[in-house]
Structures are given as structure tokens and as C-alpha cells.
Amino acid sequence: MAKGRLVNGIKETPAPSGDRVHFYTLNVGQGDSHVVHIPDREAAIVIDPGDSDVIGQLLHDKLKIKHLPLILISHFHLDHMQGLNEVIRQCCEPPVQSGRPAFKPGYIFINSHSFERTKLAGMAERLDDLADLKKEHDLKFELITAESSSSQLFSGELEALGIEGHVIYPDLFQEGHAVRKNDFNLGSVLLYLVFAGKKILYTGDLPYEGWQEVSDREDLSSDVFKVPHHGGSISAGSNPAGSGRDMKKILDRVQPRFALVSVGDKHGHPLPEVIEAIVDHESKPHVFCTRVSSRCCSSPAQMKQKIVDYYLKNLKDEKRKYMMLGSERGSMCAGTIQVMFNRGSGEIITQPSVGEHLRMVKKVFNNCQPLCYKRITRN
């Protein structure tokens, strides 16, 4: 980054080399895939490998990592973990012609409720394959819950990377409640990561019932908020208004500056009521979505090429082409989102930047009104 460059309208001083962490929310359609990159360590951690192809492109082709200390599975729904086995293979068994060194992931932390009950979700074959990989490569698996030895191990491994991190939900009791209800989403891991005084909150698909179980003494305030369940329903029953009201209650505790929505075009995600609750909230978060969906726009198929053309025309910097990284299913809005925490700066940097994103949406959505329209008009 050049000294004195304007970032989101603020003059930015570059952080010292090795003093930054990058958080990617990947464009994988209906699913979750997140990568936390620690550039000076040539290392990354993966949260919810919902798509191995896109993760592989980022980790190995673009970032060229040499270490993968941690993988975390928030819960065992396919759209959050179906790429796990292949991500392991990409590290342990790289193609000879690639010239990449082989390395095995350090620890794989999985939600124990989900793991023990996975066969009910028709995933026995995937688990058998995973068991073979574990044996062949001597992989280390940990069943993680809050306030446990595995959670302490997880935090310790993050601390070795220069990142503070804590699993704050579910504890063993809360997990037992999720087991009794046979609700995979209710067992989702709630995790926050802190670097240079800035905080990002990962939420899996945690419904509002789970959020109610998190103690009021727990500080959930976060600069960056991964919206749970792809912006879909988080409330009991099918009343969309209930999800909007409950999202507001969550946001009252989180008070985010940025909200990230990993979404495709299935299952009615995102709910307009949830997005409206976010853009109308007093914290005034800026919303980035990985996709345009039929819930965002009346004609998403017509939007894809316009958005791609905009990025290619206006964002020619080679370093920004990762924004185009992603699955070809559906059509993208922000595409892959990168959030940068710099130790030498109090500002959070996003790619695309807030300004670029707003300009793109204003220009492209000229014939249909996106869900984030209210947020755009405030700027």
C-alpha cells in the first residue's frame, strides 16, 4: 500500500510489514467459506470450508500459503463443510506438477454435537472418507465446545499466530440442548477473533434461540459481523417479521460497522426483513453480500454481466482480481470480500472499498432496487 493513500475516504498510513491480518469471505454461492490469512507467517486458517475449489484457488494459487494451522467447522451442514476432505487433500497431496510443498493441517476443530449425529444427515460416506484421511496423514481432530480444554487449545493456537480468539458458544450444556432438539444450526459455534484491537464475529447458522443462551456478561460488540444463516430465518416458525425483530436484538449487542452476508439463491435467502433490520440499525453497518440473489433484485440473471463488467473496467489493479474469485453459480454482488486489520491503523480496510461498492451498486442497479437501497441512499 502506498504511503498516504486514501482508503474509504480516510488517509491511511501503511502498517509495518508483518503487522496485518486479512479476512476473506468467499463467493461460494449458497454456503460459507472463510479464510483468515496471516501474510508474514505464510499461513492461513479456514472456517467452514463450504467449497474446496474456491478455497484452493485462494490458498494455493493466490496466497501461496505454506501452513494451515487450523480448520474450524461451525456445524456439519453440507454448505459449511462439504469441501473439508478436499481441502485436506489439497494440502497433504498437492499435484506433482504444481511444485507446491505438501503440508498437513495442524488441528481440525469440529462441533462435537454435529459430528456425533452426522449420519442422520446422510453423511456417513463423507465421514468414512474423512476417517481414512485422518489415519493416512495422522491428522489431529478436536471436538470443540466453549469453556473446555479444546477451546483453550484453540485459543492457544491462535495466540501463536498473533490473533486473540475465543469460542463463546456452545458450552456442553448448550450443546446438549441442541442435541435433544436435533437442531444442527442451534449447535453452531459462535467465535470471535481479535487483532490490533479490532474484532470480527463468526456465527455459523446460529438461530436467535442460541443467541439468547449467550450470557449478557459476554461482550459481543464487533467491528465486523458475519450475518448468521446467510441472512435467512433465525427465528422459530416461519414469520419473516420475527427474524427481522430478532436480528435487531442481536445487532443491539453486536453494534457492527460492517455486516457480511454469504449468500446464494436458494432457500429464500436473504430475507428482506433481515437485511432491512441490518441497514436500518442505529449502528449503521455497511452491508456486503457475496451474491446478487432473487431476493436482492428482481432480475439477478441480468445483473451478473453488468457487475463483472463494472469490476473489470473500474478495478484494474492486479491485486484486486481476487474479488472476481468465486463460483460461477448465480451472479455476484461484492464477490469475494476481503477485510484487513492493520496494527498500525485504527481504520478497517475492505476490498472492494465501501466507496467502490456503493458506486457499483448505484450504477448497476438502475432498473431494480436492491435490499440495501436504504443504506445506499444514506451515503
HELIX and SHEET records of a PDB file:
HELIX    1   1 PRO A   39  ARG A   41  5                                   3    
HELIX    2   2 SER A   52  GLY A   56  1                                   5    
HELIX    3   3 GLN A   57  LYS A   62  3                                   6    
HELIX    4   4 LEU A   78  MET A   81  1                                   4    
HELIX    5   5 LEU A   84  CYS A   92  1                                   9    
HELIX    6   6 VAL A   96  SER A   98  5                                   3    
HELIX    7   7 SER A  112  GLU A  116  1                                   5    
HELIX    8   8 THR A  118  ALA A  121  5                                   4    
HELIX    9   9 ALA A  124  HIS A  137  1                                  14    
HELIX   10  10 SER A  149  ALA A  160  1                                  12    
HELIX   11  11 LEU A  172  LYS A  181  1                                  10    
HELIX   12  12 ASN A  185  GLY A  187  5                                   3    
HELIX   13  13 TYR A  208  GLN A  212  1                                   5    
HELIX   14  14 PRO A  228  GLY A  231  5                                   4    
HELIX   15  15 PRO A  240  VAL A  254  1                                  15    
HELIX   16  16 PRO A  272  VAL A  279  1                                   8    
HELIX   17  17 PRO A  300  ASN A  314  1                                  15    
HELIX   18  18 GLU A  318  MET A  324  5                                   7    
HELIX   19  19 VAL A  354  VAL A  364  1                                  11    
HELIX   20  20 TYR A  373  THR A  377  1                                   5    
SHEET    1   A 2 LEU A   6  VAL A   7  0                                        
SHEET    2   A 2 ILE A  10  LYS A  11 -1                                        
SHEET    1   B 8 LYS A 140  ILE A 144  0                                        
SHEET    2   B 8 TYR A 107  ASN A 111  1                                        
SHEET    3   B 8 HIS A  67  ILE A  73  1                                        
SHEET    4   B 8 ALA A  43  ILE A  47  1                                        
SHEET    5   B 8 HIS A  34  ILE A  38 -1                                        
SHEET    6   B 8 ARG A  20  THR A  25 -1                                        
SHEET    7   B 8 ILE A 337  ASN A 342 -1                                        
SHEET    8   B 8 ILE A 348  GLN A 351 -1                                        
SHEET    1   C 6 GLU A 164  TYR A 169  0                                        
SHEET    2   C 6 LEU A 190  PHE A 195 -1                                        
SHEET    3   C 6 LYS A 198  TYR A 202 -1                                        
SHEET    4   C 6 VAL A 224  LYS A 226  1                                        
SHEET    5   C 6 PHE A 258  VAL A 261  1                                        
SHEET    6   C 6 HIS A 286  CYS A 289  1                                        
SHEET    1   D 2 ARG A 291  VAL A 292  0                                        
SHEET    2   D 2 SER A 331  MET A 332 -1                                        
END                                                                             
